[in-house]
Amino acid sequence: MSLAALKADLRSLATKERALGAAKYFKTGIGEYGEGDVFIGVTVPDTRKIAKKYRDLLMEDLYLLARSKKHEERLCALLILVARYNKAQSNAERIELFEFWLELLADGFVNNWDLIDSSAPYLGDILSRHVGYGAEFLKGLANSWNLWERRASVMLTFALIRINKFGPTKAIALELMADNHDLIHKAVGWMLREVGNRDQEYLTEFLNKYKKQMPRTTLRYAIEKYSKEERAAFLAR
């Protein structure tokens, strides 16, 4: 299975109409967060099908695909990377794949919210397997100048939420409390909501303590699963 064949399969599923719509949706205009990104117009379900078909792509080809100028090709690479991580037989292999992802993130190839959200919540599994990726590692990402590293810092903790470890999400939510970007507010609120799905008492205690400092968007996302009356009480502050 070649890289050229993968790209050809993606192109065969692309449309100009979807490309134009995606470019607008993912804010690729001048001064917007996705400035300059290139879309060819492939749906996410179709991209997932191609990723599954080419899951055994050679690592050197995956390296090239992940650095493509085309958004859907980078997404496809990340989906293959996650699948490869999930099948890894050792922590050494998992660390290698995770560090490959970190390199892509630092180099600006994981550079939109869908790319973060399709990879970080799954690769974050490494946080529970290796002490090198602990509180200081996440704090470093949370304090980055790079918007996508900051979003990654909280999205990586989703893997810990799934095993009922909420402390890292709480810590990063506090680190990001004063962040001024809406995409960070949404991500933090989403992860807090996921905490509440598993332990609403834990979330309620956190919200009661910090709701006055919390961005409105974060709070709204976090309280979506509460009753109408409870939501009104939180929003009243």
C-alpha positions in Angstrom: 0.0 0.0 0.0 1.7 3.2 -1.2 1.4 6.8 -0.2 0.6 7.7 -3.7 -2.4 5.3 -3.7 -3.6 6.7 -0.4 -3.5 10.3 -1.7 -5.3 9.2 -5.0 -8.0 7.5 -3.0 -8.6 10.7 -0.9 -8.7 12.8 -4.0 -11.3 10.6 -5.6 -13.6 11.3 -2.7 -13.0 15.1 -2.7 -15.4 17.8 -4.0 -14.7 21.5 -4.5 -17.9 22.4 -2.7 -16.9 20.6 0.5 -13.4 22.1 0.2 -14.8 25.6 0.1 -17.2 24.9 3.0 -14.4 23.3 5.1 -12.1 26.2 4.5 -14.7 28.6 5.8 -15.7 26.4 8.7 -12.1 25.9 9.9 -11.3 29.6 9.7 -8.6 29.6 7.1 -8.8 33.3 6.2 -6.2 35.9 6.9 -5.8 36.4 10.6 -8.0 33.4 11.5 -6.8 30.5 13.6 -6.6 28.2 10.5 -5.0 30.7 8.2 -3.5 29.3 5.1 -4.7 25.7 5.6 -5.6 23.8 2.4 -8.7 21.5 2.1 -9.5 19.2 -0.7 -13.1 18.4 0.4 -13.2 14.9 1.9 -15.6 14.1 4.7 -14.4 12.8 8.0 -16.2 9.4 7.6 -14.5 9.0 4.2 -11.1 10.0 5.6 -11.6 7.4 8.4 -12.3 4.7 5.8 -9.1 5.6 3.9 -7.1 5.5 7.2 -8.5 2.1 7.9 -7.6 0.8 4.5 -4.0 2.1 4.7 -3.4 1.4 8.4 -0.3 -0.6 7.5 1.3 2.3 5.6 5.1 2.4 6.0 6.3 4.6 8.8 8.4 6.7 6.4 5.3 7.3 4.3 3.2 8.2 7.4 5.9 10.7 8.3 5.5 12.4 5.0 1.7 12.2 5.0 1.6 13.8 8.4 3.5 16.8 7.1 1.3 17.3 4.0 0.0 20.8 3.1 -3.5 19.2 2.7 -5.6 19.1 5.9 -7.4 15.8 5.1 -4.1 14.1 4.4 -2.8 15.2 7.8 -6.0 14.0 9.5 -5.7 10.7 7.8 -2.1 10.4 9.1 -3.2 11.1 12.6 -6.0 8.5 12.4 -3.5 5.9 11.3 -1.1 7.0 14.1 -3.8 6.6 16.7 -4.7 3.1 15.3 -1.1 2.2 15.4 -0.8 3.4 19.0 -3.8 1.4 20.1 -2.2 -1.8 18.7 1.2 -1.1 20.1 2.6 -4.1 22.1 5.0 -2.2 24.3 5.4 1.1 26.1 8.6 1.8 24.1 6.6 1.6 20.9 3.8 3.8 22.4 6.4 6.4 23.6 7.9 6.5 20.1 4.5 7.1 18.5 3.6 9.7 21.1 6.9 11.6 20.6 6.3 11.5 16.8 2.9 13.2 17.5 4.5 15.8 19.8 7.0 16.6 17.1 4.2 17.1 14.6 2.4 19.3 17.1 5.5 21.4 17.8 6.3 21.8 14.1 2.8 23.1 13.3 1.2 20.1 11.5 -1.4 19.3 14.2 -2.8 22.8 13.8 -6.6 22.8 14.1 -9.1 21.7 16.6 -10.3 18.6 14.7 -6.7 17.4 14.4 -6.1 17.8 18.1 -9.5 16.2 19.0 -8.9 13.3 16.7 -5.6 12.4 18.3 -4.9 13.8 21.8 -7.8 12.1 23.6 -6.5 8.7 22.5 -2.7 9.3 22.6 -3.2 10.7 26.1 -3.2 7.1 27.2 0.5 7.5 27.6 0.0 9.8 30.5 -1.0 6.8 32.7 1.8 4.7 31.4 4.9 6.9 31.6 6.0 9.1 34.5 7.8 11.4 32.1 4.4 12.7 30.9 3.1 14.0 34.2 2.0 17.3 35.7 4.9 19.4 34.6 4.7 18.1 31.0 1.0 19.1 30.8 1.6 22.4 32.5 4.3 23.2 29.9 1.8 22.6 27.1 -0.8 24.7 28.9 1.5 27.7 29.1 2.7 27.5 25.5 2.3 30.4 23.1 0.9 27.8 20.6 -2.9 27.6 20.7 -2.8 24.0 19.6 -0.4 22.9 22.3 -2.7 24.6 24.9 -5.7 22.8 23.5 -3.8 19.6 23.5 -2.9 20.0 27.2 -6.5 19.6 28.3 -7.6 17.2 25.5 -4.8 14.7 26.5 -6.4 14.4 29.9 -9.5 12.8 28.3 -7.7 9.5 28.5 -7.3 9.9 32.2 -10.9 11.0 32.7 -11.9 7.7 31.1 -10.2 5.8 33.9 -11.6 8.2 36.6 -8.4 10.2 37.2 -9.7 13.8 37.3 -6.9 15.6 39.0 -4.9 16.4 35.9 -8.0 17.8 34.1 -8.7 20.0 37.2 -5.1 21.2 37.3 -5.0 22.1 33.6 -8.4 23.8 33.7 -7.0 26.1 36.4 -3.9 26.7 34.3 -6.1 27.7 31.3 -8.6 29.7 33.3 -7.3 33.0 32.1 -6.8 32.0 28.5 -8.3 34.4 26.1 -9.1 32.0 23.2 -12.6 30.6 22.7 -11.3 27.3 21.4 -9.6 26.8 24.8 -12.7 27.8 26.7 -14.7 25.2 24.8 -12.2 22.4 25.2 -11.9 23.0 29.0 -15.6 23.1 29.4 -16.0 19.9 27.4 -13.4 18.1 29.5 -15.0 19.3 32.7 -18.4 18.1 31.4 -16.8 14.7 30.8 -15.6 14.7 34.4 -19.1 15.5 35.6 -20.5 12.6 33.5 -18.5 10.3 35.8 -18.6 12.2 39.1 -21.0 15.1 39.1 -20.3 15.8 42.8 -16.6 16.3 42.0 -17.5 18.7 39.1 -20.1 20.6 41.2 -17.5 21.3 44.0 -15.1 22.5 41.4 -17.6 24.8 39.7 -18.9 26.3 42.9 -15.3 27.2 43.8 -14.3 28.7 40.5 -17.4 29.7 38.5 -16.8 33.4 39.1 -13.3 33.3 37.5 -14.3 30.9 34.7 -15.0 32.1 31.2 -18.7 32.0 30.4 -18.2 29.6 27.5 -16.3 27.2 29.7 -19.0 27.3 32.3 -21.8 26.8 29.7 -20.1 23.8 28.2 -19.3 22.3 31.7 -22.9 22.5 32.9 -24.8 21.1 29.9 -25.8 17.9 31.7 -27.3 19.6 34.7 -31.0 20.4 35.0 -32.4 23.7 33.7 -32.7 25.0 37.2 -29.1 24.0 38.2 -27.7 25.6 35.0 -29.5 28.9 35.8 -28.1 28.9 39.3 -24.6 28.4 38.0 -24.9 31.1 35.4 -26.3 33.5 37.9 -23.0 33.2 39.7 
